[in-house]
Amino acid sequence: MIDENKMNKEIGEFKKINSVRDLNVYQLAFKSAMKIFEISKKFPKEEMYSLTDQIRRSSRSVCSNISEGWRKRRYSAVFINKLSDSSQEAAETQTWLEFALGCKYIDNRIFKELDEKYEHIFAMLINMGRKVEKFCK
């Protein structure tokens, strides 16, 4: 377990990490997925099994892959692989957001806000991968 003296390298400040929920990248990914859930409620019914389902699934997968990686951090290669999977799901989410914008289901302000959040998530995941020894047991 990471103790109080270890640095939370995803953001560059000291804090105690007791669970995956303490990671800022997890918190941002979770909040972003919930925002997507809320906005996708307004998507047309004909998008239920395509865009709506896909964007909800990919945004939630960002969090779930971070969680899986956290539980498997005993093995740095597996941890890094799960961070990579999380990044791939974040990229997929950005693509679905672009479709939602193109279809005029969301406006440019919402698109930009969420797209920037996912860019920030990418940066934190990359930083965690570079500092894997700080996260793995």
Backbone bond lengths (Angstrom), bond angles and torsions (degrees), N, CA, C in turn:
res aa  C-N    CA-C-N  psi(-1)  N-CA   C-N-CA  omega(-1)  CA-C   N-CA-C  phi
1 M - - - 1.458 - - 1.523 108.86 -
2 I 1.293 116.68 142.20 1.457 121.54 178.44 1.523 107.99 -75.94
3 D 1.328 115.92 131.40 1.457 118.17 -178.33 1.528 111.53 -99.49
4 E 1.311 115.87 -179.53 1.459 121.60 -176.17 1.528 112.82 -62.26
5 N 1.324 117.31 -24.24 1.451 120.26 -177.32 1.521 113.51 -84.04
6 K 1.323 117.19 -7.22 1.458 120.62 178.50 1.518 109.12 -88.52
7 M 1.287 114.82 151.09 1.456 119.77 -177.42 1.527 110.45 -92.93
8 N 1.303 116.83 136.56 1.455 122.80 172.62 1.527 105.54 -79.42
9 K 1.320 116.48 89.43 1.462 122.17 -172.29 1.515 113.91 -67.45
10 E 1.302 117.99 -15.58 1.456 118.38 179.72 1.520 111.49 -64.68
11 I 1.342 117.54 -27.16 1.461 120.49 -179.32 1.523 112.51 -125.93
12 G 1.321 117.91 -9.26 1.450 120.66 176.25 1.511 115.79 82.50
13 E 1.307 118.61 24.35 1.456 119.49 175.71 1.523 109.69 -134.00
14 F 1.334 114.47 160.02 1.448 119.86 -179.06 1.523 110.26 -80.72
15 K 1.308 115.51 134.25 1.455 120.74 171.06 1.518 108.34 -168.07
16 K 1.307 115.38 154.09 1.452 120.83 179.81 1.525 109.48 -78.56
17 I 1.322 116.01 134.03 1.455 121.37 178.55 1.526 107.63 -116.48
18 N 1.321 115.50 109.53 1.461 120.79 179.77 1.517 112.79 -99.68
19 S 1.313 116.43 -26.53 1.462 120.25 179.88 1.517 109.36 -151.22
20 V 1.310 115.42 172.10 1.464 120.62 178.87 1.521 110.94 -58.73
21 R 1.320 116.89 -29.79 1.466 120.88 -179.19 1.529 113.01 -66.54
22 D 1.328 116.60 -16.00 1.462 120.90 177.41 1.530 112.55 -82.47
23 L 1.309 117.26 -13.27 1.459 120.56 179.89 1.526 110.01 -75.90
24 N 1.310 116.15 130.10 1.463 119.93 179.37 1.520 111.98 -61.92
25 V 1.316 117.33 -34.78 1.463 119.98 179.11 1.530 110.49 -64.41
26 Y 1.320 117.36 -39.31 1.465 120.60 176.79 1.528 110.03 -64.88
27 Q 1.318 116.60 -45.57 1.469 120.62 -179.14 1.523 111.49 -60.39
28 L 1.330 117.32 -44.08 1.460 121.10 179.52 1.526 110.90 -66.48
29 A 1.318 116.72 -41.70 1.466 120.29 178.92 1.527 110.72 -64.18
30 F 1.324 117.04 -40.68 1.464 120.87 179.67 1.526 110.49 -64.68
31 K 1.321 116.92 -48.09 1.467 120.96 179.70 1.529 111.06 -61.27
32 S 1.315 116.36 -39.46 1.462 120.26 179.42 1.531 110.96 -66.76
33 A 1.314 117.02 -40.49 1.472 120.55 177.53 1.523 110.76 -63.90
34 M 1.315 116.41 -39.63 1.466 119.43 178.57 1.531 111.17 -67.48
35 K 1.322 117.29 -37.04 1.469 120.75 176.27 1.536 109.41 -63.44
36 I 1.320 116.84 -42.52 1.463 120.87 177.80 1.519 110.28 -63.30
37 F 1.310 117.58 -41.49 1.463 120.57 176.86 1.528 110.58 -56.67
38 E 1.332 115.93 -46.32 1.470 120.18 -178.57 1.525 112.03 -64.07
39 I 1.316 117.33 -46.58 1.468 118.58 -177.91 1.519 111.77 -70.80
40 S 1.327 116.74 -30.91 1.465 119.33 -178.13 1.527 112.75 -72.94
41 K 1.319 117.38 -14.30 1.469 120.23 175.19 1.525 110.91 -62.17
42 K 1.325 116.46 -23.39 1.462 121.71 -177.88 1.529 112.87 -92.81
43 F 1.318 117.42 -2.87 1.458 119.58 178.24 1.533 109.33 -66.54
44 P 1.319 117.75 152.16 1.470 120.22 179.84 1.529 112.31 -60.86
45 K 1.323 115.15 151.49 1.475 120.80 -179.26 1.525 111.67 -58.67
46 E 1.332 117.74 -33.94 1.472 119.98 -178.87 1.531 112.34 -66.90
47 E 1.321 117.83 -12.28 1.464 122.26 176.90 1.529 112.64 -94.12
48 M 1.327 117.50 -0.77 1.472 121.49 -174.20 1.524 112.74 -52.33
49 Y 1.327 118.29 -45.46 1.466 120.48 -174.77 1.514 112.88 -99.22
50 S 1.308 116.37 9.46 1.452 118.42 176.20 1.531 109.21 -123.95
51 L 1.293 118.09 -93.71 1.459 120.83 -174.78 1.527 112.84 -60.44
52 T 1.312 118.00 -48.25 1.467 120.76 -176.87 1.524 111.19 -59.82
53 D 1.311 115.77 -50.62 1.459 120.62 -179.28 1.530 111.31 -63.28
54 Q 1.314 116.82 -43.47 1.461 120.70 -176.33 1.527 112.81 -67.21
55 I 1.319 116.91 -42.93 1.475 118.71 -177.86 1.527 111.02 -70.70
56 R 1.312 116.41 -34.33 1.475 118.99 176.07 1.521 110.17 -67.49
57 R 1.314 116.51 -44.74 1.463 120.85 -179.17 1.526 111.62 -61.91
58 S 1.325 117.13 -49.50 1.469 119.18 -177.04 1.525 111.98 -66.46
59 S 1.334 117.32 -39.36 1.470 118.67 -179.74 1.524 111.15 -66.29
60 R 1.317 116.64 -36.99 1.469 119.91 177.74 1.524 111.66 -71.62
61 S 1.315 116.37 -30.65 1.468 120.36 179.85 1.521 112.55 -67.11
62 V 1.323 117.18 -25.33 1.468 119.43 175.70 1.528 108.47 -58.42
63 C 1.327 116.74 -50.26 1.466 121.70 179.39 1.519 112.14 -64.59
64 S 1.322 116.37 -45.33 1.463 118.72 -175.20 1.528 111.58 -65.38
65 N 1.320 117.59 -35.16 1.461 119.58 177.07 1.525 111.90 -70.25
66 I 1.320 116.86 -36.34 1.471 119.28 174.69 1.528 108.89 -62.24
67 S 1.327 117.20 -44.22 1.474 121.32 179.29 1.517 112.05 -61.79
68 E 1.320 116.44 -45.83 1.469 119.77 179.21 1.519 110.65 -61.77
69 G 1.319 116.49 -43.69 1.462 120.24 178.36 1.512 112.47 -62.25
70 W 1.321 115.67 -39.83 1.467 120.34 179.08 1.520 110.40 -60.79
71 R 1.310 117.36 -42.98 1.470 120.99 -179.62 1.520 112.29 -70.92
72 K 1.321 117.32 -21.75 1.466 121.30 -178.65 1.523 112.36 -105.92
73 R 1.322 116.74 18.09 1.459 119.32 -174.36 1.524 114.37 -69.62
74 R 1.299 117.45 -3.49 1.468 120.38 172.92 1.531 109.55 -61.03
75 Y 1.328 115.86 -27.39 1.464 122.75 -178.64 1.525 108.05 -113.76
76 S 1.312 117.00 104.81 1.460 120.27 -173.39 1.530 112.63 -59.41
77 A 1.325 117.83 -36.09 1.470 119.76 179.82 1.529 110.98 -64.37
78 V 1.317 117.27 -38.64 1.472 120.98 178.41 1.524 109.40 -69.41
79 F 1.325 116.89 -41.93 1.455 121.68 177.89 1.528 110.45 -57.66
80 I 1.315 116.60 -48.39 1.464 121.29 179.58 1.528 110.50 -62.69
81 N 1.328 116.91 -40.30 1.466 120.59 178.62 1.530 111.16 -61.04
82 K 1.322 116.93 -41.69 1.468 120.20 179.58 1.532 111.06 -69.38
83 L 1.327 117.93 -33.78 1.459 120.19 173.83 1.526 110.27 -63.98
84 S 1.325 115.76 -39.58 1.463 120.58 177.10 1.529 110.76 -64.25
85 D 1.334 116.45 -43.95 1.466 120.01 176.93 1.524 110.76 -59.47
86 S 1.319 116.33 -40.94 1.452 121.09 179.06 1.531 110.53 -62.98
87 S 1.316 116.67 -42.13 1.465 120.93 177.23 1.525 111.36 -62.07
88 Q 1.314 116.58 -40.72 1.470 120.38 178.86 1.520 110.95 -63.58
89 E 1.309 117.15 -40.58 1.468 120.65 178.35 1.529 110.83 -67.57
90 A 1.326 117.01 -35.48 1.463 120.69 176.66 1.533 110.09 -64.91
91 A 1.327 116.58 -41.09 1.469 120.75 177.47 1.529 110.54 -63.71
92 E 1.323 116.95 -41.64 1.462 120.52 177.42 1.529 110.02 -61.67
93 T 1.319 116.59 -42.31 1.461 120.60 178.88 1.519 110.50 -60.12
94 Q 1.318 117.15 -42.33 1.464 120.03 178.10 1.526 111.32 -61.36
95 T 1.311 116.80 -37.73 1.465 120.18 178.07 1.516 110.98 -64.84
96 W 1.333 117.00 -44.10 1.468 120.38 178.05 1.519 110.70 -64.32
97 L 1.334 117.63 -36.28 1.456 120.20 175.61 1.526 110.85 -61.82
98 E 1.321 116.09 -38.93 1.457 119.88 178.49 1.534 111.14 -64.80
99 F 1.326 116.75 -39.01 1.469 120.07 174.87 1.531 110.43 -63.47
100 A 1.325 116.65 -43.06 1.467 120.29 179.60 1.527 110.40 -61.03
101 L 1.319 116.90 -39.34 1.460 121.06 176.72 1.526 110.46 -65.96
102 G 1.321 115.76 -47.17 1.463 120.48 -179.39 1.520 113.09 -61.43
103 C 1.319 116.49 -33.24 1.468 121.61 178.08 1.526 111.97 -84.83
104 K 1.323 116.31 -1.16 1.465 123.25 179.88 1.534 113.29 65.39
105 Y 1.332 115.99 32.07 1.465 120.87 174.84 1.524 110.78 -85.94
106 I 1.334 115.57 -22.59 1.463 121.95 174.55 1.518 107.59 -131.93
107 D 1.324 115.89 156.94 1.461 118.68 177.70 1.532 109.86 -93.22
108 N 1.307 115.36 172.06 1.462 121.41 -175.97 1.524 112.24 -62.36
109 R 1.324 117.63 -33.95 1.473 121.20 179.80 1.530 110.64 -62.85
110 I 1.317 116.86 -47.74 1.478 121.25 178.86 1.522 110.06 -64.12
111 F 1.334 116.10 -43.75 1.466 119.66 178.71 1.522 110.59 -57.40
112 K 1.318 115.73 -50.52 1.472 120.09 -177.18 1.527 111.08 -62.10
113 E 1.314 116.73 -43.14 1.470 121.06 -180.00 1.534 111.03 -58.52
114 L 1.337 116.21 -49.50 1.466 119.79 -178.00 1.528 111.78 -72.19
115 D 1.322 117.16 -38.59 1.454 120.34 178.74 1.531 110.52 -60.72
116 E 1.317 116.93 -41.50 1.469 120.76 177.57 1.527 111.43 -65.41
117 K 1.323 116.89 -37.67 1.470 119.43 177.50 1.521 110.55 -62.84
118 Y 1.334 116.82 -42.09 1.463 118.93 179.62 1.526 111.61 -70.03
119 E 1.323 118.80 -31.65 1.465 120.60 173.45 1.528 110.13 -64.31
120 H 1.315 116.49 -38.26 1.475 120.86 177.24 1.537 109.85 -67.00
121 I 1.314 117.30 -40.30 1.465 121.39 176.76 1.524 109.51 -59.84
122 F 1.342 117.30 -45.64 1.474 120.50 177.01 1.518 110.90 -54.75
123 A 1.322 116.05 -47.71 1.463 120.11 -177.54 1.526 111.31 -60.46
124 M 1.326 116.59 -42.79 1.467 119.59 179.84 1.532 111.17 -66.70
125 L 1.330 117.37 -40.26 1.467 120.69 179.22 1.526 110.85 -65.03
126 I 1.313 116.82 -41.62 1.469 120.86 177.80 1.522 110.23 -62.28
127 N 1.316 116.84 -43.94 1.456 121.14 179.25 1.529 111.21 -62.87
128 M 1.322 116.53 -40.88 1.466 119.58 177.35 1.524 110.79 -62.41
129 G 1.323 117.03 -41.87 1.466 120.92 178.53 1.510 112.52 -63.21
130 R 1.309 117.06 -35.95 1.466 121.45 178.75 1.525 112.03 -72.04
131 K 1.306 116.33 -27.33 1.470 121.99 -178.11 1.528 110.93 -112.30
132 V 1.314 116.35 35.55 1.458 122.05 -173.04 1.526 113.06 -53.65
133 E 1.308 117.51 -33.58 1.463 120.89 -178.09 1.523 112.01 -64.40
134 K 1.316 117.81 -21.96 1.460 121.62 178.08 1.535 112.31 -79.06
135 F 1.316 115.78 -19.05 1.456 119.89 -177.37 1.524 113.34 -106.07
136 C 1.319 115.99 -28.33 1.471 119.53 -176.59 1.519 110.63 -89.37
137 K 1.325 114.36 148.08 1.475 121.30 -177.86 1.506 109.95 -77.30
